[in-house]
C-alpha cells in the first residue's frame, strides 16, 4: 500500500455545519429464526446462564452494552413462510414446522410474546415483520390487532388470554423481507409487491394509525432489478409507508484488504442512489409526505457462505453462517457507521445483522460467550454518537486501491450533542503499515477537554478473537489528546479505529 508524501491529516470541525440529527434507531439489531440466533443464542433453557424464562443472562448483559435501540424480528427469509399464530399461546400446544427458508426445524417455543419480554430485558423497542410471502394482508392486520389492540376483539383478547393484558404497542413494522429476491418464499415482482404492501399497510394502519411502516427495497445493489424495483414499489406505496429498506453484506472474497477497507465509498453510493430515488418519487407524486431509508440488514459476511453454511438439514437450531470476525472486518464496520452519521439526513434506521451467533458480534456455546471484533466499534458508536452529525472537512494522504482507485487513508465522522455538552470523533486509519498524525481544528465551539479515548487496533488484519484468546481485538482506553488554541493533535496506529469522547 503506497501513500502520498503528505505526512499528516487535517480534520476541521464546525459545529454549525450540521448534517442532521442522528436517529438513535441507526443503532439497532436483528434477530431472525435462523441457525442458533434464537435457540442456543438468546434463548437456551439448558444453559447454566439461563434465567427463569430461558433467556441467557450473559447474552442479555452483552446486548445491553451494545444498546440496540430497536431489534427487527422474526426474519429475514424466515419471515416469508412464518405463521405468527404458531408462536403464541401455551408452549405445549405450539406446532413444530419445517422452515423452508433455512431447511431447519422450527419448534415455535419462542414467539412474539417471548420476543417482547426479551426486548424489555435489553431496553430495545421491537420492530416486527409481517409475512408478505405466504401470508395475506389479513394475517398482517391480525398481528397488529394482536400486538396493539385493546380488549374486546378476537386477537386482542387472544393476547390477553396468553397472559399479556396491556398492548405491546409495537410502533415499527416491516412489510415483508427481500421480496425482490427469487430465493424468497412467495417472491413477487415489484408492481405485485407494491400493491400488496400498500393494501396490507392500509389494513394495518386501520388497526393502529400510530404505527410506522417499512417498505421492502432492493436486497442488494447488485440485484438486476436495482434501483427500478425501488422506484416501482415506492410509487405504488409511497403515501402508506415511512421508510424504505436496503440490505447489503460486505465481502473480501478476493482477499484485497486495501480495497476492502475502502468499501465505505460503496456504502455511500448505495445510499445516494436510493436517496435520489426517494426524491424522484416524491416529486413525481407531487407528495408532501417524506419517506426515509432503513438499512435493516448490514454486516460483513463472506467466509461462511458455503452450501453447508446455509442448509439446516431439517434439524432445530443448526449451526448456520457463524462468521468469525477479524480486525479488518471491525474496521469496515466502523466505517459503515461513519457513513450512517454522514448520511443521517436520509438514513434513520439501521439493523446490524444479526445479534447472536448468526453473522453476529456475539458467539455462544452452552457454557460460554465470546465478543467478536465487530462488537467493539458498534458499542463505541452506540455509546458516544448522539445529537447531530457534523459535516467535517478531512484533508488526508491518499492510497491506491484496485477496486476504487485512490482513496483517503483515513475515514472520519463526528457528532455534537449540544444539550449534553458532548461531542465525539470517530477515525479509521486504513493503512496496513503506517501511523497517521492527525491535526484536529475547531472553527467555533471548542472542546473543554477529551474525557476519554478508545481504540480498536492490531498489526494483523486477519487477527480474530477466540474462546481461548478472547481479548486479541478489543476496545482499549488510550491517552487523550490535549486541546490548546482551538486544536489538538493525535497519532493513530495503522489498522485502527479510534473514538474520542469530548466535553464541549
Secondary structure, DSSP 4 states (H G I P E B T S, - for coil): --B-S--EEEEEE-TT-EEEEPPGGGSEEE--SSTTSTBTTTB-TTSTTB-TTSBBHHHHHHHHHHT-SEEEES-SGGGGG--GGGGSS-GGGPPPEEETTTTEEE---S-HHHHHHHHHHHT-EEEEEE-SSS--HHHHHHHHHHHHPPSSSHHHHHHHHTT--S-----EEEE-S-TT-TTSTT---HHHHHHHHHHHHHHHHHH-TT-EEEE---S-TT-TTTTHHHHHHHHHHGGG-SEEEEEEEE--TT--HHHHTTTHHHHHHHHHHHHHHHHHHHHHTT-----EEEEEEEEE--SS-SHHHH--TT-TT-----PPPBHHHHHHHHHHHHHHHHTTTTEEEEEEE-SBSSS-SEEE-SS-EEE-HHHHHHHHHHHH--SEEE--EEE--EEEETTTEEEESEEEEEEEEGGGTEEEEEEEE--SS--EEEEEEESSS--SEEEEEEEEE-S-TT-B--SSSTTSS--EE-PPPPPBTTEEEEEE-SSEEEEEEEE-
